[in-house]
């Protein structure tokens, strides 16, 4: 009896690993490994002796994230709907708590976006909110597509799903995260099939409101970042970030710098970690990193296009877009072709909350992919029979 149970467990594991999407998983694991390697180099000097502790926490977040992703991958896709409501509801409550708790990093980060959680440390609920919005809105978009609810009612619900966290994030304020969320929303609506004229109309309305946003919403440091991007040298402090980032990238050369004294780049361990990758591993290392990022994002988009379930299609597309816009903005910021927004590089930048949430999103992709591969495999077996 015991041998039979062991064989049954082994067969389930064999089946799980045979349908696992390695085109998504392996590139992400390699990106995370590169991130840990470079982060260890960055944290080994300075940081008031806390570098080792910070690295251990990051490595722990990676290992925890991998476990979460593998567990999610083993679930059946109907469970994702329950998880969607839990994640969205929890993230909204946490975003509310961010505004009323006594913990704030406004003086160092410019935004009150973090919670202080015992034993875990700081946690950024807006990272979780992105995934919650993507998951929950996907099911309502699918209901509109199937005719379960009217288009007007469904789109109003989807708008509300995004509007509530957006307003809470605006109060922090975190402009970079808001822009990412808006891009995700428009991308999901495009995949859903909303006519171009409505998307263009909404975009035009947003552009028309830019003067109002500039005058009444943006903080002085946010305005300085934008003006420095448009007019280099406008703000010496902001320009310093970009100039140092470019120096660090150049210092890496083809294979990486051998200098003991690395180039000083503000927040080099998180927002500007790409500069550390360039400095430590050179052009070859950054090329490998970009190709790996490109691989798992493209594979995620391919997964979305091949999924027959509308909700899962929109969900995988939203997650792929989230990874993509984060990567493009972070890399563009580091090389000076996009303004500084404080957006981390997925699976690379220092930050336990973003790391775990990214692996959580990866687990959702694996869950969708495994079901798709399982269906194909069972279908081929039935054909052979």
C-alpha positions, 0 to 999 in steps of 0.5 A: 500500500505504501509503495502504491502511494509513493508511486502515485505521488511520484507520478504526479510530480513527474506529470507536474514537471513534464508540463511545467513551462520552462520557457518562463520559469528558467529565464526568471530564475536566471534573472533572479540569480544574476540579481543576487550575484550583483546585489551581493557585490553592491551590498558588500561595501558600505550600507553601515554594515547592514549589507549582509543582512539585506542580502540574506533577506533578499535571498530569502525573498527569492527562495520564498517566491520560488516556493509560492510560484511552484505551489500556485502552478500546481493549483487548478485555474478555478482557484484563481478566481477565489485568490483574485478576490482575496488578493484585491480585497487585502491589497485595498485594506493594506493601501488604506492602512498605509495612509493611517499608520505611523510608519512613513518613508516620505523623507527618503523616498518621496512617498508614503508607500510602505507598511512596517510588518514585524519580522518581515520589515517594510512591505509595499501594498501597491505591488500586490494591488497591481496583481489584484487589479489584473486578476479581478478585472480579468473575470469581469472582462470575461463576463462582458465578453460572454454576455453575462453582464452588459458592456456598460455595467462591466466596464464601470465595474472594471473602472471601479476595480482600478479606480479605488487603489489608484486613488489610494496610491495617489494619496501616497503619492506614487506617480510611477506606480499610477502610470504603470497601472494605467498602462496595464489597464489600457493594455488589458482593454486592448486585448479585450477588444475595446474599440480604438476610438474609446482608448484614444478618447480616454488617452486624449482626455488624460493628455488634456488633464496634464496641466491640471495634474502638473499644477495640483497633483505633482509634487516638487520632486516629481516636477524636477524629475520630469523637467530634468529629463526634458532639460538635462541639468535643470535640477543638479540633484536629479541630473546627478543620478543620471550622470552617475548611472551613465558613468557606471554603465560605461565603466563596465566595458565589455566584460565588467570592471575590475576596479575595486572602487565602484562608481557611486550611483544613488539607490544602486541596489534597487531602482538603479541596479541595472547600472550595477549589472553593467558595471560588474558584468559589462556589455555581455552581462547586460545583453544576457540579462535583457535577452532573458527578460525579453524571453519570459515576457514574450513567452508570457504574451504567447501564453496569453494568445494561446489561452482559450479561456478569456479570463485567463487570457486577459490575466496573463496579458496583464501580468506580461504587460506589468513585467514589460512596462516595469522592465522598459521603464527601469532600463530606460530610466537607467540609461537616461531615455526615460524620466526617473520614476522609482520603478524597480526591475522585476526579479533583480532590484532589492525589495522583498515585497516586490520580489515575492509579488513578482514570483506570485505573478509568475506562479499565476502564469505557471498555473495557466500554462500548466493547465494549457499544456496538460490539456494538450497532453491529454488531448494528444493521448486521447487522439492516440487511443 
